[in-house]
Amino acid sequence: MRRIDRIRTFMTRVDDRPRLLVAIDTTDGITGWGEAYNHGPDRALPAVIDWLETQLVGVDPSRVGYVHQKLIQQSRFPPGAIGLAAIAAIDHACWEIAAKAAGVPVFRLLGGHVRDRVEVYAGVYSAPDAQAAIDEVNAYHAEGGYRAFKLSPWRRSPHAGRWGETCRIAAEWFGAMRAGLDTEFELAFDAHAQIAEPVRALQLADALAPYDPLFLEEPLRPEHMPAWGALKAQMTVPLATGESLYNRFEFLALLSAGGADIIQPDIAVVGGLTEMRRIADLADAHFATVMPHNPMGPLATAHNVHFAAAQPNFRMLEYKPARHAPWAVDPYLPVDGHLELRHDRPGWGLEIDESALEDDGYVHWERRIQVKRDGGTAYP
């Protein structure tokens, strides 16, 4: 019978961000791959996975639900960011082993595909000038056919001056974007959970509303669910959140509070595909759609493609094209703004070049907290 023989970890990078890949080798020669979201501290994850390996050697990896449950229960206390990122990578490797053993893509094990391709949107954060941002959006459209884009509303730090002026500047910039782009393009805004007061989040939403944003993402800190329900009840633009939530119980609290039109769980944060599907089904029962958070590398994108292929209430996937990820031989690349399913490729449908992982390409990266005018700190 097939058993887990060993688990290997590879510290590497995608562009300028560190990434951790996980490989599970079986006793009959199958290897499954997962990508972990290393929130930081980055070097903590391999040690966690080394410990989890002691719980799994000799276990049948095709019993994916059993493996996932065992790791969750082994933690005893609810695991947080690092624990769930490690479990997610292992979960994904097990899904690939099961699919490779069956000779089918992962999405076939999930009930088959309910759509023929997966729509993506691109993040555009590096162009503060409106014309420069317009040029970048059009370049993305020419490159991959994208028709949807996510931007930052912050033309200056939210702590830089009068809040009403910050909102006015953001709205003026958004209006310039709308005027300079194809009217069929979708434009979303990510506030990065930097606002503490719900009334300020509402003021930002009202300022952007005349220009029809696809959604406003994380205009509040994620912790207090009733505030999200109250905010959504007053907003006239779609409200999106979820990248900072960890499991179905937190999403259930958010949805029960009526706190989101669109949820954005991260498949590499919530404990993997196994938990991601439970979360998405909860959203479906609350008439909420799913647009996964995915600022990750080519392997995490592959995980998301298979989830999206089989999930009825999926809408669109965040996608960041990798400029430097030599270990990904044949990444999913957008055509006409969509990622095509690979029906003839067992597992995730992505080939990993292990020789490119022999050199530790790790680069250090950390978030830089903001400093307010009074010298206090704020979320980045």
N, C-alpha and C positions, 0 to 999 in steps of 0.2 A: 504494500500500500504506500501511496505517496506521503512523504513526511517532510517537514521543514528540516533542512540540514544545517543552514547557517543564515545569518543576516549580516549584510555588509553595508557600510555607510561610506559616502563619498562627499567630502566638502568641496564644493566647486563654486562657480558663479554664473550668472546670466547678466551680461552687460556689466554694470557697476554695482550689482547687488549680490550678496552671498546666497548660495542655495545649497541645500543638502539633498542628495539622492540616496535612496535606499533600495537595495537589491536583496530579495529573498531567493535563495537557492534550495531546490528540493532534492530529495534522495534519488529521484529518477531523472534529474538533469534539466528541469524546467526552472527558468528564472523569471520572477516578476519584479516590476519596478514601481516605485512610488517617489513622489517629491514632497518634501516637508516644507512647511512655511516657518522659516526660522525667524520668529518675531524678535529674538534676542532674549538672553545672551546666546549668540549664535553657536558657540562651542559647547553649550549645554546639551544640545539635542543628541549628538552621537552617544554621549554617556547614558542618556535615558534609554535610547534604543538598545544599547548594549545590555542594559538591565532587563529590558523587555524580552530580549532574545532568550534569556534563561527561562522565561515562562512558556516559550513556544517551540523550542527544539523538540522534534519528535511528534508535533501536532500535525494533523492533516490540514494544509492551508486552504483547500477547496471548501472547507467548512467555514466560510467567511464570516457568517453571522456568529458562529461559536467563538472564533478568534476575537472578533470585535468585543463581544460580551465579556469574554475572559479578561481582556486587557482593561476594560472599563471597571469591572468588578475588582480586579487585582489592585486597583488604585485605592479602594476602600472609601476615600473621600473624593468628591467630584474633581476630576482633573481639570487643570486650567490650560493656558495657552501652550506651554511647552509639552505637557503630557498629551494633549489632544493632537498637536501637530505630529508627534511621534506615532501615535496610534493611527492617524490618517495615512501616513506614509506606509505603514505596515498593512493597513486595510487595503490600500490600493494595490500593493504588490500581491496580496492574496487574491484580489479580484482578477488580476491579470493571469496569475497561475491557473485559476479555475477556467478562465476563458481559453487560454492556450491549450490546456488539457482537453477541452471540448472542441478545439479547432475553430472557435468562433470569436467575433469581436465581443468586447464586454457588454455592449448594449443589447446583444442577443440574449444574454443571461438576465437582463432586466425586463424582459417581455417584448423585446424588439423595438424598432424605431417608430416613433409616432410622427416624425418629420423627416424630410429628405436631406436637409442641411441645417446648419446652425448659424444663425445671424450673430454678428459680432459688432461691438462698437469700440472705438479707439479713444484712449486718453490723451488729451492735449493740454499739458500743464506748463510748458516751457516758453510760452510766447506772451509776455504781458501786454505788448502793444496789439491793438485790435487787428491791424493789417497783417502783422507778423503771424498772429493766430489764424487769420483767414487763409494766409498762404500755406500754413502748416496743415490745416484741415483739407485744403484742396490737394495738397501733396499726398496725404493719406488716401484720399478718394481716388486719385490717379493710380496709386500703388496697389491698393487692394479692393477698390470699389466700395469702401465704407460709405454708409449713408447716415451713421449715427456716431456722435462724439461726446465725450465727457470733458468738461472744463472746470477750472476753479473760479469761483466768483470773487476771489480775493485779489483785487487790484492793489491793495495795500494790506498790511497786517490788520486783523480785526481789532487789535489793541492800539492802533496807531493814533486814533483821533475820534471825533464825534461819530457815533454810530450811524446816525441818519445820513451823514456825508459818505460813510463807507458804503451804505446801501445804494445811495444815488450813483456813486461812481461805478459800482458793480452793474447796476441796471443800464447805465449809459453805455458801458462796454459791451454788454450783452446785446443791446439794441444795435450797436455798430456791427456786431457779428452777424446778427440776423439780416441786416440790410446788405451785407457784403457776400452772403452765401446763398447757394441754391435753396429755394424756399421749401424743398422736400427734405432737406437735411434735418435730422433730429439733434438737438443740443441739450445735454443734461449738465447739471452743476453739482459739484462735490464740495461741501463746506467743511469736510474733514473733522467733524465733531468738535469744533473749536468754540461753539457758543454755549454759554451756561444758562442764560435766561430764555425761557420759551417765548417771551414777547419779542425779543430781538430776532429769534429764528423766524417768527411770523412776519416781522417787518422786512426781513430779507426776502422771504417768499413772496410777499406782496409787491416788493420792488421788481422782482424778476417776472412776475405773473403776466404782465402785458405782452411779453415776448415768447410765451408758450414753451417753457422748458419741458423736455421729456420727463424729467423728475428733478427734485432737489434732494440730494443725498446727505445724510447725517448732519442736519442743521443743529442738532443737539448732542450732548453727551448721551451715551446709550443706557445708563444705569437705571433711570427711574421711568418705568413703563407708563404709569398714568399720565405723565407729561406728554408722551408721544401721542396718546389718544386724544388729549385735549388739543394738541397742536394740529393734528390731522383734521379734526372737526372744524377748524377755522381756516385751513389752507384751501386755496383754489388751484394749486398745482399738485401733481402726484408726489407723494412723500415716500422716500426710499431709505432703507437702513438695514443693518444686519451683519456687517463685516466684523463687528466687535462682539458679537454674541456667539456663544460656544456650543449650545446644544438645543434639542427640541423643546426642552422645558422653558428656556429663556425666550425662544421664538413663540411658544404658546402664550406666554405672558404678554408679549408684545402684540400678538394678533388678537388675543382676548380683550386687550385694552383698545382695540381699533386703531393701532398705532402705525400702520403702514399700508400703502397701496402696493408697494413692491418690496420684497425682501431680497437681501443680498448676502446670503450665507457664503462663506468661503470653504470650499470642499477640503482644503488643506488645513483648515482651522477647526472645523466642527467634529473632527474625528473620522473624516473620510466619506466615501460614497455611501456607506451603510447608513450613517446618521443623516447625511444630506438628503436622501430620499424621504426619510421620515419627516424632516423639516418641511420639505417641499409639499408633501401630502397634507400636512397641517395647514399650510398656506392655501392650498387648493380648496380646502374646506371653509376657508375664510374669504374666498374670492380675491386672493392676493396672487400676483404673479411673481416669478423668480427670475432675477437677473444676477447671477453669481458674481461675487467679488473675485477678481482673478488678475492681480498684477504680477503674476508668477512667470515661471519658465515654460518651455515647450511641453514638458511632461505633465505638469499640472493642467495645462490647457487641454492635453489629451484626456485627462481624467474628466474634465468638465464637458468635453465634446460628447462623451458616452453618456454621462448623466443627462445632458440636454437632449440628446437624441431620443431618450426613452421617457422623459418627464413631460406630461401633458401641459402643465401650467408654466413651463419654461418660456421666457420671452426673448432674451438677448444676453449675450455673454461679453463681459469685459475682456479685451484682448490687447496684449502688449507685444508687438512684434520684437523678437529677440534679434539683436544685431551681433551678439557674441555668445554663442552657446554651442561650441564645436562638438560636444558630446551628443547633440540631437542631430541624427543623420538626416532625417526627413520630416521636419516639423510640419504641423498643420498650418497652412498659409491661406489667407482669405482670397477668395475669388468672388467678385461681385458682392463683396461685403459679407460673405458666408464661408464657413468651413465645411468642406465636403466630408461625408461619412466614408469610411474605408471598409467596405463590406467584405473584402477579400483578405483582410489582415487580422489574424487572431490577436487577442489581447487588446492593448491600447492602440495598436496600429502605428507605433512609433519605434524606430530602431535606435538603440543606445550604443554608442561607440565607447566601449570600456577603455580602450587605449587612450582616448582623450581625457579620461578621468584619472589616469595614473599620476599626473602632475596635479597637486593640490592648487587649484586656481582660486582659492578663497581670497576674497577681498573684504576688509573690515568696513562695516557701515553701521551707523546708528542714527536714530532720530535726534534732532536738536530741538530741545524745548524752546519755546518763545519766552522773551523777557518783556514784561509790561513796562510802561513808562515810570511806574513807581518802584521798579526793581524786582517785583514779584514774578514768579514763573507761571507759564500757561502751557496747555497742551500744544504739541507741534501740529 
